[in-house]
Amino acid sequence: MNPTHLVEWELCHLERLVSHMSTAVQFPATYWEARLSALTRLAVVANHLARIERLKKKLPAVESSAMVV
């Protein structure tokens, strides 16, 4: 699998995960930051970089709502 296809697959996967997160799913912020950092290093397509930035913006909201019990 070439790097562009890998980034696309990972982004689709992370976008699905983030959109379906609930209080039952609690990963530390460092986990998400590491996943997105790895993708940022591989991404060469402008669309991928924009999607990574959108995910980064969604994560703080997901993190704070996931911590509410």
Backbone hydrogen bonds, N-H to C=O, Kabsch-Sander energy under -0.5 kcal/mol:
donor,donor_aa,acceptor,acceptor_aa,energy
6,L,2,N,-2.2
7,V,3,P,-2.6
8,E,4,T,-2.2
9,W,5,H,-2.5
10,E,6,L,-2.7
11,L,7,V,-2.7
12,C,8,E,-2.3
13,H,9,W,-2.3
14,L,10,E,-3.0
15,E,11,L,-2.8
16,R,12,C,-2.1
17,L,13,H,-2.4
18,V,14,L,-2.9
19,S,15,E,-1.9
20,H,16,R,-1.1
20,H,17,L,-0.7
21,M,18,V,-0.9
25,V,22,S,-1.3
26,Q,24,A,-0.8
27,F,25,V,-0.5
31,Y,28,P,-1.2
32,W,28,P,-1.2
33,E,29,A,-2.5
34,A,30,T,-2.2
35,R,31,Y,-2.1
36,L,32,W,-2.5
37,S,33,E,-2.3
38,A,34,A,-2.3
39,L,35,R,-1.8
40,T,36,L,-2.4
41,R,37,S,-1.9
42,L,38,A,-1.1
43,A,39,L,-2.5
49,L,45,V,-1.9
50,A,46,A,-2.3
51,R,47,N,-2.2
52,I,48,H,-2.3
53,E,49,L,-2.0
54,R,50,A,-2.1
55,L,51,R,-2.3
56,K,52,I,-2.4
57,K,53,E,-1.8
58,K,54,R,-1.6
59,L,55,L,-1.9
61,A,57,K,-0.5
62,V,58,K,-2.0
63,E,59,L,-3.4
64,S,60,P,-2.6
65,S,61,A,-2.1
66,A,62,V,-2.3
67,M,63,E,-1.2
68,V,64,S,-0.6
